[in-house]
Protein backbone atom coordinates (compact mmCIF):
# COMPACT_ATOMS: atom_id res chain seq x y z
CA UNK A 1 0.00 0.00 0.00
CA UNK A 2 1.46 3.38 -1.03
CA UNK A 3 1.39 6.13 1.55
CA UNK A 4 1.63 9.89 1.08
CA UNK A 5 3.31 11.95 3.79
CA UNK A 6 1.32 15.15 4.28
CA UNK A 7 2.77 18.48 5.31
CA UNK A 8 1.37 17.82 8.80
CA UNK A 9 3.39 14.60 9.21
CA UNK A 10 0.53 12.12 8.95
CA UNK A 11 0.35 9.42 6.29
CA UNK A 12 -2.54 8.97 3.90
CA UNK A 13 -3.24 6.04 1.58
CA UNK A 14 -2.95 7.16 -2.06
CA UNK A 15 -3.88 3.89 -3.78
CA UNK A 16 -7.38 3.21 -4.95
CA UNK A 17 -8.97 0.33 -6.77
CA UNK A 18 -10.29 1.19 -10.22
CA UNK A 19 -13.31 -0.76 -11.38
CA UNK A 20 -14.63 -1.23 -14.86
CA UNK A 21 -18.33 -1.58 -15.48
CA UNK A 22 -18.86 -4.19 -18.16
CA UNK A 23 -22.21 -4.32 -19.93
CA UNK A 24 -23.54 -7.42 -21.60
CA UNK A 25 -25.66 -7.41 -24.74
CA UNK A 26 -28.68 -8.04 -22.52
CA UNK A 27 -27.97 -4.83 -20.62
CA UNK A 28 -26.73 -6.49 -17.44
CA UNK A 29 -23.79 -4.82 -15.74
CA UNK A 30 -20.90 -6.35 -13.88
CA UNK A 31 -18.31 -4.45 -11.86
CA UNK A 32 -14.82 -5.83 -12.42
CA UNK A 33 -11.74 -4.61 -10.46
CA UNK A 34 -8.98 -3.45 -12.78
CA UNK A 35 -6.04 -1.89 -10.94
CA UNK A 36 -4.92 0.33 -8.13
CA UNK A 37 -4.85 4.04 -8.87
CA UNK A 38 -2.83 6.84 -7.34
CA UNK A 39 -4.12 10.41 -7.08
CA UNK A 40 -2.40 11.40 -10.34
CA UNK A 41 -3.97 8.42 -12.10
CA UNK A 42 -7.39 9.36 -10.77
CA UNK A 43 -6.98 12.85 -12.20
CA UNK A 44 -6.16 11.34 -15.59
CA UNK A 45 -9.35 9.27 -15.43
CA UNK A 46 -11.39 12.33 -14.40
CA UNK A 47 -9.90 14.34 -17.26
CA UNK A 48 -10.75 11.58 -19.74
CA UNK A 49 -14.33 11.50 -18.42
CA UNK A 50 -14.59 15.27 -18.73
CA UNK A 51 -13.22 15.72 -22.26
CA UNK A 52 -16.28 14.34 -24.09
CA UNK A 53 -18.54 16.60 -22.04
CA UNK A 54 -16.65 19.63 -23.35
CA UNK A 55 -16.67 18.64 -27.03
CA UNK A 56 -18.42 21.12 -29.31
CA UNK A 57 -18.32 23.83 -26.61
CA UNK A 58 -16.02 26.76 -26.00
CA UNK A 59 -15.25 25.40 -22.52
CA UNK A 60 -11.75 24.14 -21.77
CA UNK A 61 -9.89 22.59 -18.83
CA UNK A 62 -7.49 24.88 -16.96
CA UNK A 63 -6.42 22.46 -14.25
CA UNK A 64 -7.40 19.50 -12.12
CA UNK A 65 -6.28 19.05 -8.53
CA UNK A 66 -6.86 16.43 -5.89
CA UNK A 67 -6.26 16.49 -2.17
CA UNK A 68 -5.45 13.32 -0.21
CA UNK A 69 -8.95 13.51 1.32
CA UNK A 70 -10.41 12.63 -2.12
CA UNK A 71 -11.42 16.20 -2.88
CA UNK A 72 -11.27 16.66 -6.66
CA UNK A 73 -11.18 20.23 -7.97
CA UNK A 74 -11.77 20.89 -11.65
CA UNK A 75 -11.10 24.39 -12.96
CA UNK A 76 -12.71 25.25 -16.30
CA UNK A 77 -12.81 28.37 -18.42
CA UNK A 78 -14.59 29.34 -21.63
CA UNK A 79 -13.83 31.65 -24.50
CA UNK A 80 -17.15 33.47 -24.09
CA UNK A 81 -17.42 33.22 -20.31
CA UNK A 82 -18.66 30.41 -18.11
CA UNK A 83 -22.04 30.69 -16.39
CA UNK A 84 -22.90 29.11 -13.06
CA UNK A 85 -25.61 27.10 -14.83
CA UNK A 86 -23.05 25.52 -17.19
CA UNK A 87 -20.72 24.75 -14.29
CA UNK A 88 -23.54 23.14 -12.28
CA UNK A 89 -24.62 21.04 -15.26
CA UNK A 90 -21.06 19.85 -15.90
CA UNK A 91 -20.59 19.10 -12.20
CA UNK A 92 -23.69 16.87 -12.16
CA UNK A 93 -22.73 15.06 -15.37
CA UNK A 94 -19.11 14.53 -14.33
CA UNK A 95 -20.17 13.36 -10.87
CA UNK A 96 -22.48 10.76 -12.45
CA UNK A 97 -19.64 9.52 -14.69
CA UNK A 98 -17.24 9.25 -11.74
CA UNK A 99 -19.81 7.21 -9.81
CA UNK A 100 -20.43 5.01 -12.85
CA UNK A 101 -16.74 4.16 -13.21
CA UNK A 102 -16.56 3.32 -9.49
CA UNK A 103 -13.13 4.87 -8.99
CA UNK A 104 -14.29 5.44 -5.42
CA UNK A 105 -16.27 2.26 -4.62
CA UNK A 106 -17.27 3.62 -1.21
CA UNK A 107 -18.34 6.98 -2.70
CA UNK A 108 -15.87 8.73 -0.39
CA UNK A 109 -14.96 11.71 -2.57
CA UNK A 110 -16.10 15.24 -3.26
CA UNK A 111 -16.12 17.04 -6.58
CA UNK A 112 -15.85 20.78 -7.12
CA UNK A 113 -16.19 22.19 -10.62
CA UNK A 114 -15.59 25.92 -10.96
CA UNK A 115 -13.92 28.59 -13.01
CA UNK A 116 -10.59 29.96 -11.79
CA UNK A 117 -11.06 32.92 -9.48
CA UNK A 118 -10.45 36.46 -10.67
CA UNK A 119 -7.18 36.56 -8.76
CA UNK A 120 -5.91 33.24 -10.15
CA UNK A 121 -2.96 33.44 -12.56
CA UNK A 122 -3.48 32.70 -16.22
CA UNK A 123 -1.98 29.33 -17.08
CA UNK A 124 -3.10 28.53 -20.61
CA UNK A 125 -2.51 30.26 -23.93
CA UNK A 126 -6.25 30.19 -24.55
CA UNK A 127 -6.82 32.22 -21.36
CA UNK A 128 -4.38 34.89 -22.54
CA UNK A 129 -6.13 35.08 -25.91
CA UNK A 130 -9.61 35.42 -24.43
CA UNK A 131 -8.37 38.33 -22.29
CA UNK A 132 -6.93 40.47 -25.10
CA UNK A 133 -7.78 44.09 -24.29
CA UNK A 134 -7.70 43.59 -20.51
CA UNK A 135 -5.12 44.84 -18.01
CA UNK A 136 -2.55 42.25 -16.89
CA UNK A 137 0.10 42.23 -14.16
CA UNK A 138 3.09 40.08 -15.11
CA UNK A 139 5.65 38.86 -12.59
CA UNK A 140 8.88 37.90 -14.41
CA UNK A 141 10.84 34.68 -13.79
CA UNK A 142 14.06 36.54 -13.14
CA UNK A 143 14.81 39.58 -11.02
CA UNK A 144 13.13 42.70 -12.20
CA UNK A 145 10.01 44.75 -11.78
CA UNK A 146 6.50 43.53 -12.46
CA UNK A 147 4.99 44.75 -15.72
CA UNK A 148 1.46 46.16 -15.87
CA UNK A 149 -0.15 46.67 -19.23
CA UNK A 150 -3.01 45.92 -21.58
CA UNK A 151 -2.84 42.69 -23.57
CA UNK A 152 -2.61 43.64 -27.23
CA UNK A 153 -1.40 40.43 -28.86
CA UNK A 154 -0.81 36.80 -27.96
CA UNK A 155 1.22 34.34 -30.02
CA UNK A 156 2.38 30.81 -29.30
CA UNK A 157 5.58 32.02 -27.63
CA UNK A 158 5.04 35.59 -26.44
CA UNK A 159 2.70 38.21 -25.10
CA UNK A 160 2.56 41.85 -26.25
CA UNK A 161 1.47 44.43 -23.68
CA UNK A 162 0.78 48.12 -24.07
CA UNK A 163 2.62 49.64 -21.12
CA UNK A 164 2.64 53.23 -19.83
CA UNK A 165 6.16 54.48 -19.06
CA UNK A 166 7.60 57.68 -17.66
CA UNK A 167 5.95 60.65 -16.04
CA UNK A 168 4.08 61.46 -19.23
CA UNK A 169 2.66 57.91 -19.29
CA UNK A 170 3.86 57.35 -22.84
CA UNK A 171 2.39 54.12 -24.26
CA UNK A 172 4.90 51.59 -25.59
CA UNK A 173 4.54 47.99 -26.75
CA UNK A 174 6.47 45.45 -24.66
CA UNK A 175 7.02 41.85 -25.74
CA UNK A 176 7.31 39.25 -23.01
CA UNK A 177 8.19 35.65 -23.91
CA UNK A 178 6.04 33.12 -22.02
CA UNK A 179 9.25 31.48 -20.82
CA UNK A 180 9.97 34.69 -18.85
CA UNK A 181 6.61 34.79 -17.08
CA UNK A 182 6.45 33.49 -13.53
CA UNK A 183 2.87 34.64 -12.96
CA UNK A 184 0.30 36.71 -14.86
CA UNK A 185 -2.93 37.93 -13.27
CA UNK A 186 -5.76 39.93 -14.85
CA UNK A 187 -6.34 43.20 -13.00
CA UNK A 188 -9.87 44.29 -12.31
CA UNK A 189 -10.44 48.00 -12.82
CA UNK A 190 -13.16 49.65 -10.73
C-alpha positions as CSV (number, residue, x, y, z in Angstrom):
1,X,0.0,0.0,0.0
2,X,1.5,3.4,-1.0
3,X,1.4,6.1,1.5
4,X,1.6,9.9,1.1
5,X,3.3,12.0,3.8
6,X,1.3,15.2,4.3
7,X,2.8,18.5,5.3
8,X,1.4,17.8,8.8
9,X,3.4,14.6,9.2
10,X,0.5,12.1,9.0
11,X,0.4,9.4,6.3
12,X,-2.5,9.0,3.9
13,X,-3.2,6.0,1.6
14,X,-2.9,7.2,-2.1
15,X,-3.9,3.9,-3.8
16,X,-7.4,3.2,-4.9
17,X,-9.0,0.3,-6.8
18,X,-10.3,1.2,-10.2
19,X,-13.3,-0.8,-11.4
20,X,-14.6,-1.2,-14.9
21,X,-18.3,-1.6,-15.5
22,X,-18.9,-4.2,-18.2
23,X,-22.2,-4.3,-19.9
24,X,-23.5,-7.4,-21.6
25,X,-25.7,-7.4,-24.7
26,X,-28.7,-8.0,-22.5
27,X,-28.0,-4.8,-20.6
28,X,-26.7,-6.5,-17.4
29,X,-23.8,-4.8,-15.7
30,X,-20.9,-6.3,-13.9
31,X,-18.3,-4.5,-11.9
32,X,-14.8,-5.8,-12.4
33,X,-11.7,-4.6,-10.5
34,X,-9.0,-3.5,-12.8
35,X,-6.0,-1.9,-10.9
36,X,-4.9,0.3,-8.1
37,X,-4.9,4.0,-8.9
38,X,-2.8,6.8,-7.3
39,X,-4.1,10.4,-7.1
40,X,-2.4,11.4,-10.3
41,X,-4.0,8.4,-12.1
42,X,-7.4,9.4,-10.8
43,X,-7.0,12.9,-12.2
44,X,-6.2,11.3,-15.6
45,X,-9.4,9.3,-15.4
46,X,-11.4,12.3,-14.4
47,X,-9.9,14.3,-17.3
48,X,-10.8,11.6,-19.7
49,X,-14.3,11.5,-18.4
50,X,-14.6,15.3,-18.7
51,X,-13.2,15.7,-22.3
52,X,-16.3,14.3,-24.1
53,X,-18.5,16.6,-22.0
54,X,-16.6,19.6,-23.4
55,X,-16.7,18.6,-27.0
56,X,-18.4,21.1,-29.3
57,X,-18.3,23.8,-26.6
58,X,-16.0,26.8,-26.0
59,X,-15.3,25.4,-22.5
60,X,-11.8,24.1,-21.8
61,X,-9.9,22.6,-18.8
62,X,-7.5,24.9,-17.0
63,X,-6.4,22.5,-14.3
64,X,-7.4,19.5,-12.1
65,X,-6.3,19.0,-8.5
66,X,-6.9,16.4,-5.9
67,X,-6.3,16.5,-2.2
68,X,-5.4,13.3,-0.2
69,X,-9.0,13.5,1.3
70,X,-10.4,12.6,-2.1
71,X,-11.4,16.2,-2.9
72,X,-11.3,16.7,-6.7
73,X,-11.2,20.2,-8.0
74,X,-11.8,20.9,-11.6
75,X,-11.1,24.4,-13.0
76,X,-12.7,25.3,-16.3
77,X,-12.8,28.4,-18.4
78,X,-14.6,29.3,-21.6
79,X,-13.8,31.6,-24.5
80,X,-17.1,33.5,-24.1
81,X,-17.4,33.2,-20.3
82,X,-18.7,30.4,-18.1
83,X,-22.0,30.7,-16.4
84,X,-22.9,29.1,-13.1
85,X,-25.6,27.1,-14.8
86,X,-23.1,25.5,-17.2
87,X,-20.7,24.8,-14.3
88,X,-23.5,23.1,-12.3
89,X,-24.6,21.0,-15.3
90,X,-21.1,19.9,-15.9
91,X,-20.6,19.1,-12.2
92,X,-23.7,16.9,-12.2
93,X,-22.7,15.1,-15.4
94,X,-19.1,14.5,-14.3
95,X,-20.2,13.4,-10.9
96,X,-22.5,10.8,-12.5
97,X,-19.6,9.5,-14.7
98,X,-17.2,9.2,-11.7
99,X,-19.8,7.2,-9.8
100,X,-20.4,5.0,-12.9
101,X,-16.7,4.2,-13.2
102,X,-16.6,3.3,-9.5
103,X,-13.1,4.9,-9.0
104,X,-14.3,5.4,-5.4
105,X,-16.3,2.3,-4.6
106,X,-17.3,3.6,-1.2
107,X,-18.3,7.0,-2.7
108,X,-15.9,8.7,-0.4
109,X,-15.0,11.7,-2.6
110,X,-16.1,15.2,-3.3
111,X,-16.1,17.0,-6.6
112,X,-15.9,20.8,-7.1
113,X,-16.2,22.2,-10.6
114,X,-15.6,25.9,-11.0
115,X,-13.9,28.6,-13.0
116,X,-10.6,30.0,-11.8
117,X,-11.1,32.9,-9.5
118,X,-10.4,36.5,-10.7
119,X,-7.2,36.6,-8.8
120,X,-5.9,33.2,-10.2
121,X,-3.0,33.4,-12.6
122,X,-3.5,32.7,-16.2
123,X,-2.0,29.3,-17.1
124,X,-3.1,28.5,-20.6
125,X,-2.5,30.3,-23.9
126,X,-6.2,30.2,-24.5
127,X,-6.8,32.2,-21.4
128,X,-4.4,34.9,-22.5
129,X,-6.1,35.1,-25.9
130,X,-9.6,35.4,-24.4
131,X,-8.4,38.3,-22.3
132,X,-6.9,40.5,-25.1
133,X,-7.8,44.1,-24.3
134,X,-7.7,43.6,-20.5
135,X,-5.1,44.8,-18.0
136,X,-2.6,42.2,-16.9
137,X,0.1,42.2,-14.2
138,X,3.1,40.1,-15.1
139,X,5.7,38.9,-12.6
140,X,8.9,37.9,-14.4
141,X,10.8,34.7,-13.8
142,X,14.1,36.5,-13.1
143,X,14.8,39.6,-11.0
144,X,13.1,42.7,-12.2
145,X,10.0,44.8,-11.8
146,X,6.5,43.5,-12.5
147,X,5.0,44.8,-15.7
148,X,1.5,46.2,-15.9
149,X,-0.2,46.7,-19.2
150,X,-3.0,45.9,-21.6
151,X,-2.8,42.7,-23.6
152,X,-2.6,43.6,-27.2
153,X,-1.4,40.4,-28.9
154,X,-0.8,36.8,-28.0
155,X,1.2,34.3,-30.0
156,X,2.4,30.8,-29.3
157,X,5.6,32.0,-27.6
158,X,5.0,35.6,-26.4
159,X,2.7,38.2,-25.1
160,X,2.6,41.8,-26.2
161,X,1.5,44.4,-23.7
162,X,0.8,48.1,-24.1
163,X,2.6,49.6,-21.1
164,X,2.6,53.2,-19.8
165,X,6.2,54.5,-19.1
166,X,7.6,57.7,-17.7
167,X,6.0,60.6,-16.0
168,X,4.1,61.5,-19.2
169,X,2.7,57.9,-19.3
170,X,3.9,57.3,-22.8
171,X,2.4,54.1,-24.3
172,X,4.9,51.6,-25.6
173,X,4.5,48.0,-26.7
174,X,6.5,45.5,-24.7
175,X,7.0,41.8,-25.7
176,X,7.3,39.3,-23.0
177,X,8.2,35.7,-23.9
178,X,6.0,33.1,-22.0
179,X,9.2,31.5,-20.8
180,X,10.0,34.7,-18.9
181,X,6.6,34.8,-17.1
182,X,6.4,33.5,-13.5
183,X,2.9,34.6,-13.0
184,X,0.3,36.7,-14.9
185,X,-2.9,37.9,-13.3
186,X,-5.8,39.9,-14.8
187,X,-6.3,43.2,-13.0
188,X,-9.9,44.3,-12.3
189,X,-10.4,48.0,-12.8
190,X,-13.2,49.7,-10.7
